[in-house]
Amino acid sequence: MIKRINLALQGGGAHGAFTWGVLDRLLDEPRVEIAAISGISSGAPNAAAFEVGIIKGGAQAARETLDSLWGQVGAINDPRFADWVA
């Protein structure tokens, strides 16, 4: 039996990175379907990347889109960005 869930993702840099891992794990779970997803602050790009990936090509594409998002975030080398992440 498939369990349909709705996700509301919170913000905050560290929470966003943690949520990336949670979403990655949920993509491995065949008994869970994410029916709706939304987010605020760092949760918003997670939700958007997840949904774009699902639409583009399912779980694997969602993983790739999230990996790309967080790879780009990790590559930012501007000290002004640190204030936003904290």
C-alpha positions as CSV (number, residue, x, y, z in Angstrom):
1,M,0.0,0.0,0.0
2,I,1.4,3.4,-1.0
3,K,1.3,6.2,1.6
4,R,0.7,9.6,0.1
5,I,2.2,12.5,2.1
6,N,2.4,16.3,1.8
7,L,5.7,18.0,2.7
8,A,6.2,21.6,4.0
9,L,10.0,22.3,4.1
10,Q,11.4,24.8,6.5
11,G,14.1,27.3,5.9
12,G,17.6,27.9,7.4
13,G,20.8,26.9,5.6
14,A,21.6,23.8,7.8
15,H,17.9,22.7,7.7
16,G,17.9,23.0,3.9
17,A,21.0,20.8,3.6
18,F,19.6,18.3,6.1
19,T,16.3,18.2,4.2
20,W,18.2,17.4,1.0
21,G,19.3,14.2,2.7
22,V,15.7,13.4,3.9
23,L,14.3,13.9,0.4
24,D,17.0,11.7,-1.0
25,R,16.0,9.0,1.4
26,L,12.3,9.4,0.6
27,L,13.1,8.8,-3.0
28,D,14.3,5.3,-2.1
29,E,11.0,4.4,-0.4
30,P,8.7,2.7,-2.9
31,R,5.8,2.8,-0.4
32,V,5.8,6.6,-0.1
33,E,4.4,9.1,-2.7
34,I,4.9,12.8,-2.2
35,A,1.6,14.2,-3.3
36,A,2.5,17.9,-2.6
37,I,5.6,19.8,-1.6
38,S,6.2,23.4,-0.6
39,G,8.9,25.3,1.2
40,I,10.1,28.6,2.6
41,S,13.6,30.0,2.6
42,S,16.1,27.2,1.9
43,G,13.1,24.8,1.8
44,A,11.8,26.5,-1.3
45,P,14.7,25.7,-3.7
46,N,14.6,22.1,-2.3
47,A,10.9,21.8,-3.1
48,A,11.4,23.3,-6.5
49,A,14.4,21.2,-7.4
50,F,12.6,18.1,-6.2
51,E,9.5,18.8,-8.2
52,V,11.4,19.8,-11.4
53,G,13.3,16.5,-11.1
54,I,10.2,14.4,-10.6
55,I,8.6,16.0,-13.6
56,K,11.7,15.7,-15.8
57,G,12.4,12.0,-15.1
58,G,11.2,10.7,-11.8
59,A,13.3,9.8,-8.7
60,Q,16.7,9.7,-10.4
61,A,16.2,13.1,-12.0
62,A,15.0,14.5,-8.7
63,R,18.2,13.3,-7.1
64,E,20.3,14.8,-9.8
65,T,18.5,18.1,-9.6
66,L,18.9,18.3,-5.8
67,D,22.6,17.3,-6.1
68,S,23.1,20.0,-8.7
69,L,21.4,22.6,-6.5
70,W,23.4,21.8,-3.4
71,G,26.6,21.5,-5.5
72,Q,26.1,25.1,-6.7
73,V,25.3,26.3,-3.2
74,G,28.4,24.7,-1.9
75,A,30.5,26.3,-4.6
76,I,29.5,29.9,-3.6
77,N,32.6,31.6,-2.3
78,D,31.2,35.0,-1.4
79,P,31.5,35.9,2.3
80,R,28.3,37.9,2.2
81,F,26.5,34.6,1.6
82,A,27.5,33.3,5.1
83,D,25.1,35.7,6.8
84,W,22.2,34.3,4.8
85,V,23.1,30.7,5.6
86,A,23.5,31.2,9.4
